[in-house]
Amino acid sequence: FGNSPTQTDKLDLGGKGIVQRTSAGTQGIVRSVNAAAMLAASFVVASATTRYIQKLSPEAVTFVITGQYGVDGGDEDLACAEYLEALLRGSIPDPAPFIERLMRSRDALLHLDPKAPAFPRSDLDHCSAVDRFDFAMPVTKENGRHVMRTIKPKSHA
C-alpha cells in the first residue's frame, strides 16, 4: 500500500505488524540521529502527542518538517508543528486556521484534482481530523531498526 489512509482504512490490520516507508516522514526519522526521543506526529494525534511530550518533560522540543518546505510546499507540516507548539505552550488553539493551511498547501492540490484518482480527496479528510485518535506514536530503535508503536498516554495533570 502507498501512504494513503483511504487505501487502508477498511482493512483489518489488528495484531499485524506494518512496515512503512514514505518519501519524507520515515526519512526524517532515520536522519534524526541525535534525538533523545522521537515521535511521529500529525493533527489526528495532536493532543495525545502533546500529553506524551509533557510527560517526558524535555528541556526543548524540535519539530522536524519532513515535507518539502518553502516555495514548493511543506506548509501542512509547519502548520501541524505550530499547532502542536501552541498546545505545548498551554494554549487551546482553534484548529480551523491550521487545517485551512493544510487544505491550501501544495501537497493538498493533488488530492483536490479530480484528474488525479491516485490521490483521493478522502485522504485530506483523514489527515485533517484533529484528535481522531487518542494515542502517541513514539519511535524506538530495536535491533538496528526504527519501530513505531502506539501508546495511549495518560492525561497530564
Buried (B, 14 or more C-beta within 10 A) or exposed (E): EEBBBBBEEEEEEEEEEEEEEEEBBBEBBEEBEEEEEBBBBBBBBBBBBBBBBBBEEEEEBEEBBBBBEEEEBBBBBBBBBBBBBBBBEEEEBEBEEBBEBBBEBBBBEBBEEEEEEEBBBBBBEBBBBBBEBEBBBBBEEEEEEBEBEEEEBEEEE
